[in-house]
Amino acid sequence: GESLVVSTDLENTTTTNTKKKHLAKLWDDVVQVLDMGDEAAAFFRKVLDADDFRLPEEYKRMDVRLVQQSPLDRRTTDDKYTPPAARSLSTSENPPVALTDGFPILIATEASLAELNGRIQAKGKDAIPMSRFRPNIVVKGGQAFEEDRWKVISIDGVIFHIVKGCPRCKQSCTDQINGHVYDEPLATLREFRAMMSNDDVFFAQNVIAATGMEGRTISKGASVKVLEWGEPVWGGADPE
């Protein structure tokens, strides 16, 4: 199929200032975003127009633009879930987050996916891939859902705070390759991962890097060290 590569330099103030700007709403936040141009918009319009059986007619008439958050605007993590060790030493401000739902990093484990898939397959259904949950970091080994109790971990010397479980919405039922929508994994997650009195079900953990970790890197295959354990934190204020 067709592909499109879009690049930008957010450090270039001139480039940032010359891009068309919009205001976009993300949950309760309104942020300034930069338009990535007509070529990108035309590409995604073509993709949506070809999707003749899933997209409601009113959406097909909407203008579609590819955007990124402006570096001149600042959105931060939820104060309720941000530990002091993740806040700026100079300003005490919470870490920045761009156009993700609420936190910059999502971590999941293969053991938890295997447990979930075992339950799904026991119903005669197909296993689902990790891509349904779209994590930034995937950990191999350990026990299923032990990440619920991780509080602080180290990967390649980079310190991360695990702040809250990630409530999953219908997007996790969408095949990330072809866009088809199924009833799993939500149907099975409701059977054993409904941790609150509402309808929220949880898979994977939201993560914030500790203060001073900016610019550090982690490597594929690096060991994960759990530095602190604690009780799980849920909360459905920021669905995936």
C-alpha atoms as a printed R data frame, in Angstrom:
    type eleno elety resid chain resno       x       y      z
1   ATOM     1    CA   GLY     A     1   0.000   0.000  0.000
2   ATOM     2    CA   GLU     A     2   0.909   3.647 -0.065
3   ATOM     3    CA   SER     A     3   3.003   5.233  2.646
4   ATOM     4    CA   LEU     A     4   3.819   8.746  3.769
5   ATOM     5    CA   VAL     A     5   6.778  10.056  5.741
6   ATOM     6    CA   VAL     A     6   6.342  13.357  7.572
7   ATOM     7    CA   SER     A     7   9.260  14.963  9.413
8   ATOM     8    CA   THR     A     8   9.562  18.125 11.448
9   ATOM     9    CA   ASP     A     9  12.038  19.969 13.658
10  ATOM    10    CA   LEU     A    10  10.348  21.157 16.823
11  ATOM    11    CA   GLU     A    11  13.508  22.914 17.948
12  ATOM    12    CA   ASN     A    12  13.378  25.208 14.913
13  ATOM    13    CA   THR     A    13  11.402  28.224 16.095
14  ATOM    14    CA   THR     A    14  11.078  29.568 12.552
15  ATOM    15    CA   THR     A    15   9.522  26.312 11.349
16  ATOM    16    CA   THR     A    16   7.178  26.244 14.330
17  ATOM    17    CA   ASN     A    17   6.082  29.823 13.796
18  ATOM    18    CA   THR     A    18   5.364  29.331 10.077
19  ATOM    19    CA   LYS     A    19   3.105  26.296 10.484
20  ATOM    20    CA   LYS     A    20  -0.649  26.777 10.589
21  ATOM    21    CA   LYS     A    21  -1.971  26.461 14.131
22  ATOM    22    CA   HIS     A    22  -5.198  25.033 15.532
23  ATOM    23    CA   LEU     A    23  -6.719  24.564 18.964
24  ATOM    24    CA   ALA     A    24  -7.504  20.955 19.775
25  ATOM    25    CA   LYS     A    25  -9.448  19.462 22.694
26  ATOM    26    CA   LEU     A    26  -8.084  16.368 24.417
27  ATOM    27    CA   TRP     A    27 -10.281  15.285 27.331
28  ATOM    28    CA   ASP     A    28 -10.440  18.380 29.559
29  ATOM    29    CA   ASP     A    29  -7.407  20.066 27.996
30  ATOM    30    CA   VAL     A    30  -7.321  22.510 25.093
31  ATOM    31    CA   VAL     A    31  -3.919  22.657 23.429
32  ATOM    32    CA   GLN     A    32  -2.307  24.430 20.498
33  ATOM    33    CA   VAL     A    33  -1.307  22.076 17.670
34  ATOM    34    CA   LEU     A    34   0.698  22.551 14.492
35  ATOM    35    CA   ASP     A    35  -0.721  21.532 11.114
36  ATOM    36    CA   MET     A    36   1.584  19.157  9.207
37  ATOM    37    CA   GLY     A    37   0.451  20.306  5.787
38  ATOM    38    CA   ASP     A    38  -1.878  19.549  2.900
39  ATOM    39    CA   GLU     A    39   0.028  16.511  1.606
40  ATOM    40    CA   ALA     A    40  -0.409  14.687  4.914
41  ATOM    41    CA   ALA     A    41  -4.074  15.748  5.123
42  ATOM    42    CA   ALA     A    42  -4.754  14.481  1.592
43  ATOM    43    CA   PHE     A    43  -3.128  11.141  2.399
44  ATOM    44    CA   PHE     A    44  -5.334  10.528  5.435
45  ATOM    45    CA   ARG     A    45  -8.426  11.790  3.592
46  ATOM    46    CA   LYS     A    46  -7.750   9.163  0.930
47  ATOM    47    CA   VAL     A    47  -7.390   6.442  3.568
48  ATOM    48    CA   LEU     A    48 -10.663   7.425  5.239
49  ATOM    49    CA   ASP     A    49 -12.536   7.674  1.927
50  ATOM    50    CA   ALA     A    50 -11.482   4.107  1.119
51  ATOM    51    CA   ASP     A    51 -12.939   2.907  4.433
52  ATOM    52    CA   ASP     A    52 -16.471   2.591  3.077
53  ATOM    53    CA   PHE     A    53 -17.943   0.206  5.631
54  ATOM    54    CA   ARG     A    54 -16.713   1.391  9.027
55  ATOM    55    CA   LEU     A    55 -16.680   5.193  8.954
56  ATOM    56    CA   PRO     A    56 -19.988   7.000  9.663
57  ATOM    57    CA   GLU     A    57 -21.078   9.310  6.866
58  ATOM    58    CA   GLU     A    58 -20.799  12.456  9.005
59  ATOM    59    CA   TYR     A    59 -17.114  11.726  9.627
60  ATOM    60    CA   LYS     A    60 -16.453  11.356  5.917
61  ATOM    61    CA   ARG     A    61 -17.544  14.962  5.442
62  ATOM    62    CA   MET     A    62 -15.186  16.290  8.121
63  ATOM    63    CA   ASP     A    63 -11.894  17.983  7.316
64  ATOM    64    CA   VAL     A    64  -8.969  15.764  8.374
65  ATOM    65    CA   ARG     A    65  -5.622  17.221  9.393
66  ATOM    66    CA   LEU     A    66  -2.450  15.636 10.779
67  ATOM    67    CA   VAL     A    67  -1.192  17.694 13.706
68  ATOM    68    CA   GLN     A    68   1.401  17.646 16.459
69  ATOM    69    CA   GLN     A    69   1.463  19.555 19.703
70  ATOM    70    CA   SER     A    70   3.153  22.915 19.583
71  ATOM    71    CA   PRO     A    71   6.285  23.257 21.737
72  ATOM    72    CA   LEU     A    72   5.005  26.738 22.611
73  ATOM    73    CA   ASP     A    73   2.110  25.152 24.512
74  ATOM    74    CA   ARG     A    74   2.604  22.941 27.550
75  ATOM    75    CA   ARG     A    75   0.423  20.142 28.830
76  ATOM    76    CA   THR     A    76   1.432  18.229 31.944
77  ATOM    77    CA   THR     A    77   0.574  15.000 33.725
78  ATOM    78    CA   ASP     A    78  -2.234  14.798 36.271
79  ATOM    79    CA   ASP     A    79  -1.112  16.192 39.621
80  ATOM    80    CA   LYS     A    80  -3.155  13.545 41.431
81  ATOM    81    CA   TYR     A    81  -0.950  10.730 40.129
82  ATOM    82    CA   THR     A    82   2.429  12.443 39.698
83  ATOM    83    CA   PRO     A    83   4.940  11.602 42.453
84  ATOM    84    CA   PRO     A    84   7.196  14.407 43.763
85  ATOM    85    CA   ALA     A    85  10.291  12.613 42.400
86  ATOM    86    CA   ALA     A    86   8.963  13.077 38.861
87  ATOM    87    CA   ARG     A    87   8.449  16.839 39.180
88  ATOM    88    CA   SER     A    88  10.913  19.481 38.051
89  ATOM    89    CA   LEU     A    89  13.556  20.285 40.668
90  ATOM    90    CA   SER     A    90  13.601  23.946 39.685
91  ATOM    91    CA   THR     A    91   9.893  24.678 39.214
92  ATOM    92    CA   SER     A    92   8.110  21.699 40.851
93  ATOM    93    CA   GLU     A    93   6.092  21.472 37.643
94  ATOM    94    CA   ASN     A    94   4.730  18.109 36.532
95  ATOM    95    CA   PRO     A    95   6.356  16.386 33.539
96  ATOM    96    CA   PRO     A    96   5.153  17.396 30.082
97  ATOM    97    CA   VAL     A    97   2.895  15.166 28.022
98  ATOM    98    CA   ALA     A    98   1.958  15.737 24.389
99  ATOM    99    CA   LEU     A    99  -1.094  14.259 22.644
100 ATOM   100    CA   THR     A   100  -1.241  10.996 24.553
101 ATOM   101    CA   ASP     A   101  -4.253  10.656 26.818
102 ATOM   102    CA   GLY     A   102  -2.653  11.463 30.129
103 ATOM   103    CA   PHE     A   103   0.867  10.088 30.564
104 ATOM   104    CA   PRO     A   104   3.948   9.892 28.328
105 ATOM   105    CA   ILE     A   105   4.769   6.169 28.701
106 ATOM   106    CA   LEU     A   106   2.769   2.936 28.860
107 ATOM   107    CA   ILE     A   107   4.384  -0.313 30.018
108 ATOM   108    CA   ALA     A   108   2.959  -3.818 29.531
109 ATOM   109    CA   THR     A   109   4.251  -7.335 30.095
110 ATOM   110    CA   GLU     A   110   4.184 -10.449 27.931
111 ATOM   111    CA   ALA     A   111   3.161 -12.511 30.969
112 ATOM   112    CA   SER     A   112  -0.010 -10.469 31.426
113 ATOM   113    CA   LEU     A   113  -0.854 -10.733 27.731
114 ATOM   114    CA   ALA     A   114  -0.324 -14.517 27.892
115 ATOM   115    CA   GLU     A   115  -2.739 -14.752 30.841
116 ATOM   116    CA   LEU     A   116  -5.321 -12.694 28.979
117 ATOM   117    CA   ASN     A   117  -4.894 -14.691 25.768
118 ATOM   118    CA   GLY     A   118  -5.237 -17.969 27.654
119 ATOM   119    CA   ARG     A   119  -8.659 -16.862 28.864
120 ATOM   120    CA   ILE     A   120  -9.643 -15.615 25.390
121 ATOM   121    CA   GLN     A   121  -8.543 -18.818 23.661
122 ATOM   122    CA   ALA     A   122 -10.393 -20.927 26.237
123 ATOM   123    CA   LYS     A   123 -13.553 -19.459 24.683
124 ATOM   124    CA   GLY     A   124 -12.495 -20.668 21.239
125 ATOM   125    CA   LYS     A   125 -11.424 -17.192 20.103
126 ATOM   126    CA   ASP     A   126  -8.135 -16.085 18.550
127 ATOM   127    CA   ALA     A   127  -5.350 -14.645 20.682
128 ATOM   128    CA   ILE     A   128  -4.693 -10.926 20.291
129 ATOM   129    CA   PRO     A   129  -1.320  -9.238 19.721
130 ATOM   130    CA   MET     A   130   0.332  -6.756 22.067
131 ATOM   131    CA   SER     A   131  -0.209  -4.033 19.471
132 ATOM   132    CA   ARG     A   132  -3.862  -3.804 20.563
133 ATOM   133    CA   PHE     A   133  -2.671  -2.060 23.737
134 ATOM   134    CA   ARG     A   134  -0.044   0.150 22.031
135 ATOM   135    CA   PRO     A   135   2.557   0.154 24.834
136 ATOM   136    CA   ASN     A   136   5.869   2.021 24.615
137 ATOM   137    CA   ILE     A   137   7.733  -0.593 26.672
138 ATOM   138    CA   VAL     A   138   7.087  -4.352 26.713
139 ATOM   139    CA   VAL     A   139   8.657  -6.482 29.447
140 ATOM   140    CA   LYS     A   140   9.392 -10.197 29.094
141 ATOM   141    CA   GLY     A   141   9.341 -12.530 32.091
142 ATOM   142    CA   GLY     A   142   7.864 -12.303 35.563
143 ATOM   143    CA   GLN     A   143   4.364 -13.119 36.728
144 ATOM   144    CA   ALA     A   144   1.142 -12.037 35.067
145 ATOM   145    CA   PHE     A   145   0.037  -8.598 36.256
146 ATOM   146    CA   GLU     A   146   2.824  -8.201 38.777
147 ATOM   147    CA   GLU     A   147   3.365  -4.795 37.158
148 ATOM   148    CA   ASP     A   148   0.223  -3.684 39.014
149 ATOM   149    CA   ARG     A   149   2.355  -3.532 42.171
150 ATOM   150    CA   TRP     A   150   5.481  -1.970 40.689
151 ATOM   151    CA   LYS     A   151   6.095   1.539 42.005
152 ATOM   152    CA   VAL     A   152   9.632   2.357 40.861
153 ATOM   153    CA   ILE     A   153  11.683   0.472 38.276
154 ATOM   154    CA   SER     A   154  15.069   0.886 36.627
155 ATOM   155    CA   ILE     A   155  15.874   0.022 32.999
156 ATOM   156    CA   ASP     A   156  19.435   0.658 31.838
157 ATOM   157    CA   GLY     A   157  19.831   2.959 34.823
158 ATOM   158    CA   VAL     A   158  16.812   5.052 33.830
159 ATOM   159    CA   ILE     A   159  14.339   5.418 36.704
160 ATOM   160    CA   PHE     A   160  10.617   5.185 36.014
161 ATOM   161    CA   HIS     A   161   7.630   5.719 38.319
162 ATOM   162    CA   ILE     A   162   4.618   3.479 37.724
163 ATOM   163    CA   VAL     A   163   1.730   5.778 38.580
164 ATOM   164    CA   LYS     A   164  -1.597   4.126 37.734
165 ATOM   165    CA   GLY     A   165  -3.271   1.363 35.792
166 ATOM   166    CA   CYS     A   166  -4.487   2.135 32.288
167 ATOM   167    CA   PRO     A   167  -8.255   1.806 31.763
168 ATOM   168    CA   ARG     A   168  -8.968   0.370 28.333
169 ATOM   169    CA   CYS     A   169 -11.584   1.556 25.872
170 ATOM   170    CA   LYS     A   170 -12.947   0.149 22.607
171 ATOM   171    CA   GLN     A   171  -9.727   1.106 20.811
172 ATOM   172    CA   SER     A   172  -8.110  -2.023 22.284
173 ATOM   173    CA   CYS     A   173 -10.660  -4.040 20.286
174 ATOM   174    CA   THR     A   174  -9.450  -2.507 17.015
175 ATOM   175    CA   ASP     A   175  -6.956  -4.407 14.862
176 ATOM   176    CA   GLN     A   176  -4.089  -1.956 14.405
177 ATOM   177    CA   ILE     A   177  -3.339  -3.250 10.886
178 ATOM   178    CA   ASN     A   178  -6.719  -3.466  9.167
179 ATOM   179    CA   GLY     A   179  -8.985  -1.429 11.464
180 ATOM   180    CA   HIS     A   180 -11.490  -4.236 12.048
181 ATOM   181    CA   VAL     A   181 -13.253  -4.059 15.430
182 ATOM   182    CA   TYR     A   182 -13.932  -7.082 17.651
183 ATOM   183    CA   ASP     A   183 -15.403  -7.730 21.098
184 ATOM   184    CA   GLU     A   184 -12.059  -8.786 22.572
185 ATOM   185    CA   PRO     A   185 -10.154  -8.060 24.726
186 ATOM   186    CA   LEU     A   186 -12.777  -6.011 26.597
187 ATOM   187    CA   ALA     A   187 -15.214  -8.905 26.916
188 ATOM   188    CA   THR     A   188 -12.662 -11.041 28.732
189 ATOM   189    CA   LEU     A   189 -11.035  -8.202 30.667
190 ATOM   190    CA   ARG     A   190 -14.430  -7.442 32.210
191 ATOM   191    CA   GLU     A   191 -14.369 -10.904 33.773
192 ATOM   192    CA   PHE     A   192 -11.201 -10.397 35.828
193 ATOM   193    CA   ARG     A   193  -9.737  -6.892 35.386
194 ATOM   194    CA   ALA     A   194 -12.676  -4.685 36.471
195 ATOM   195    CA   MET     A   195 -10.984  -2.998 39.419
196 ATOM   196    CA   MET     A   196 -13.505  -0.248 40.148
197 ATOM   197    CA   SER     A   197 -17.243   0.098 40.697
198 ATOM   198    CA   ASN     A   198 -17.716   1.599 37.225
199 ATOM   199    CA   ASP     A   199 -17.192  -0.170 33.895
200 ATOM   200    CA   ASP     A   200 -13.429   0.459 33.644
201 ATOM   201    CA   VAL     A   201 -11.160  -2.510 32.969
202 ATOM   202    CA   PHE     A   202  -7.379  -2.305 33.158
203 ATOM   203    CA   PHE     A   203  -4.397  -3.589 31.233
204 ATOM   204    CA   ALA     A   204  -0.844  -2.134 31.380
205 ATOM   205    CA   GLN     A   205   0.491   0.676 33.554
206 ATOM   206    CA   ASN     A   206   1.018   4.397 32.993
207 ATOM   207    CA   VAL     A   207   4.585   5.514 33.624
208 ATOM   208    CA   ILE     A   208   6.533   8.741 34.197
209 ATOM   209    CA   ALA     A   209  10.306   9.039 34.045
210 ATOM   210    CA   ALA     A   210  11.985  10.399 37.167
211 ATOM   211    CA   THR     A   211  13.373  13.925 37.219
212 ATOM   212    CA   GLY     A   212  16.792  14.155 35.574
213 ATOM   213    CA   MET     A   213  16.206  11.288 33.146
214 ATOM   214    CA   GLU     A   214  15.709  13.577 30.129
215 ATOM   215    CA   GLY     A   215  17.810  12.533 27.152
216 ATOM   216    CA   ARG     A   216  18.635   9.106 28.588
217 ATOM   217    CA   THR     A   217  18.015   5.981 26.517
218 ATOM   218    CA   ILE     A   218  17.081   2.374 27.198
219 ATOM   219    CA   SER     A   219  18.013  -0.636 25.065
220 ATOM   220    CA   LYS     A   220  16.052  -3.588 23.770
221 ATOM   221    CA   GLY     A   221  16.891  -6.589 25.939
222 ATOM   222    CA   ALA     A   222  17.880  -4.525 28.979
223 ATOM   223    CA   SER     A   223  16.984  -5.909 32.405
224 ATOM   224    CA   VAL     A   224  14.158  -4.428 34.438
225 ATOM   225    CA   LYS     A   225  14.867  -3.959 38.138
226 ATOM   226    CA   VAL     A   226  11.957  -3.370 40.489
227 ATOM   227    CA   LEU     A   227  13.184  -0.872 43.088
228 ATOM   228    CA   GLU     A   228   9.928  -0.393 44.958
229 ATOM   229    CA   TRP     A   229   6.675  -2.324 45.312
230 ATOM   230    CA   GLY     A   230   3.312  -1.101 46.561
231 ATOM   231    CA   GLU     A   231  -0.450  -1.349 46.296
232 ATOM   232    CA   PRO     A   232  -1.986  -0.894 42.819
233 ATOM   233    CA   VAL     A   233  -3.446   2.459 41.857
234 ATOM   234    CA   TRP     A   234  -6.420   2.546 39.498
235 ATOM   235    CA   GLY     A   235  -8.642   5.482 38.626
236 ATOM   236    CA   GLY     A   236 -10.513   6.108 35.416
237 ATOM   237    CA   ALA     A   237  -9.941   9.827 34.952
238 ATOM   238    CA   ASP     A   238  -7.707   9.348 31.904
239 ATOM   239    CA   PRO     A   239  -8.984   6.509 29.718
240 ATOM   240    CA   GLU     A   240  -6.499   5.293 27.155
